[in-house]
């Protein structure tokens, strides 16, 4: 699949076939959209991707308690719709940092996107630009940031801070020189989480050549030919290109180690260094506590993203949805409070907005879509979620997202006796 591939489809009703769908006219069937909801992409990606690659994307820490709570917290809120209020003028457009985006959600940063999808970071960036939603490029990416930003000059860049001040400065200067206007500093990874579930699938960084890895690739020939071998032929062995100012380790190696460096000493002084050096917008990602959100704001952050890293860091961390109201109250509207981790439906997005979120970021489903159909399928996935938001606004009885508030939600008790 190329980054401009047509959206995936599946047969549904009898009409003449076309070459574009891959079905001969004699089949007499038109093909319907492959995915009707973001959840449809995960099952299809599991079939397409090698087990270690899918495991890396889907996996979380230890017992998956944090991962599971991201969905559980959303289930604990129900809607209180209003009726006969006239919803013909509803709009999903949402302002953020002086720009009107087409929807209140964007694409979260996801590492190794180009391992899951051919030129994955470019596919995600280009799709976001076409759909007019924000996209955050990951530091753990395999395509140079300088090669991605021409496809979306409005993209944001997410960085993990190196452990030494001179390396922090060098990385910030490179991001600025590349042309990014918004820097997202992730602060919840000074120590790597225990992602044992990912390790059990055979995944490592870098990947280690082995018979098991070869067999996994042979079992998924479409990915092997269309993504991995195609990348090798056209662009050479992928490397971690953006974790530091200089190029990092290759993605496949028997002996090279990825340079994570010692980062457990990082503190707020290092964020102060970032703020002093970075002239653009600064967003701090990985905040969970109201006190940390206030500190980030006081040090000059222009926004925060509440996140438990999709359940991939400290297991048993609560869903950021649970701390969202307290953080919103603590910041008092001084800077926008954004959120990610576990959002899959338009109803999920609206629940977060009703609790005070300024924006929602969605990760895994968009990468699954890219792995299946490149840029075109990511655009379709964005449309699916945007249409859900607009439809559910009408059903809820609002024309503007600013009309949402806690009064539109009802807390549903959880537990075995609820």
URLINHU-V370462 format. One record per pair of residues at least 6 apart in sequence whose C-alpha atoms are under 6 Angstrom apart, sorted by sequence separation. I is the first residue (numbers start at 1). J is the second residue. If there is no record, write none. Layout:
[[I	J] [I	J]]
//
This chain:
[[17	23] [94	100] [95	101] [114	120] [162	168] [241	247] [17	24] [94	101] [113	120] [128	135] [217	224] [241	248] [17	25] [93	101] [113	121] [240	248] [369	377] [370	378] [16	25] [93	102] [94	103] [240	249] [249	258] [369	378] [93	103] [94	104] [239	249] [17	28] [92	103] [239	250] [16	28] [17	29] [238	250] [239	251] [366	378] [15	28] [16	29] [17	30] [238	251] [307	320] [14	28] [15	29] [306	320] [14	29] [15	30] [13	29] [14	30] [13	30] [283	301] [288	306] [11	30] [12	31] [136	155] [139	158] [282	301] [283	302] [285	304] [287	306] [338	357] [343	362] [11	31] [12	32] [135	155] [136	156] [137	157] [138	158] [139	159] [282	302] [283	303] [284	304] [285	305] [286	306] [337	357] [338	358] [340	360] [10	31] [11	32] [136	157] [137	158] [283	304] [286	307] [337	358] [338	359] [339	360] [340	361] [9	31] [10	32] [336	358] [338	360] [9	32] [129	152] [9	33] [10	34] [9	34] [126	151] [158	183] [8	34] [122	148] [126	152] [156	182] [157	183] [158	184] [159	185] [160	186] [106	133] [109	136] [111	138] [125	152] [156	183] [157	184] [158	185] [106	134] [107	135] [108	136] [109	137] [110	138] [106	135] [109	138] [111	140] [112	141] [102	132] [111	141] [112	142] [325	355] [101	132] [310	341] [101	133] [146	178] [303	335] [302	335] [303	336] [304	337] [305	338] [306	339] [307	340] [304	338] [305	339] [307	341] [290	327] [346	385] [346	388] [346	389] [207	251] [206	251] [207	252] [208	253] [206	252] [208	254] [206	253] [354	404] [354	405] [355	406] [354	406] [171	244] [190	263] [191	264] [171	245] [190	264] [170	245] [142	238] [142	239] [144	241] [142	240] [182	280] [188	286] [141	240] [142	241] [163	262] [181	280] [182	281] [183	282] [184	283] [185	284] [186	285] [187	286] [163	263] [182	282] [184	284] [185	285] [186	286] [139	242] [140	243] [139	243] [118	227] [117	227] [3	123] [193	313] [193	314] [61	194] [61	195] [60	195] [59	198] [56	198] [55	198] [55	201] [52	201] [52	202] [52	203] [50	216] [50	217] [50	220] [1	226] [67	311] [66	311] [127	375] [66	315] [70	319] [65	315] [66	316] [69	319] [60	311] [61	312] [65	316] [66	317] [123	374] [60	312] [66	318] [123	375] [127	379] [108	361] [117	370] [61	315] [105	359] [107	361] [108	362] [117	371] [104	359] [105	360] [106	361] [107	362] [108	363] [116	371] [105	361] [107	363] [71	342] [70	342] [87	394] [90	399] [91	400] [89	399] [90	400] [87	399] [82	396] [83	397] [81	396] [82	397] [81	397] [45	368] [38	365] [41	368] [41	369] [80	408] [79	408] [80	409] [79	409] [78	409] [79	410] [78	410] [77	410] [77	411] [76	411] [77	412] [76	412] [7	373] [5	373] [5	374] [7	376] [4	374] [6	376] [7	377] [3	374] [4	375] [5	376] [2	374] [3	375] [4	376]]
//
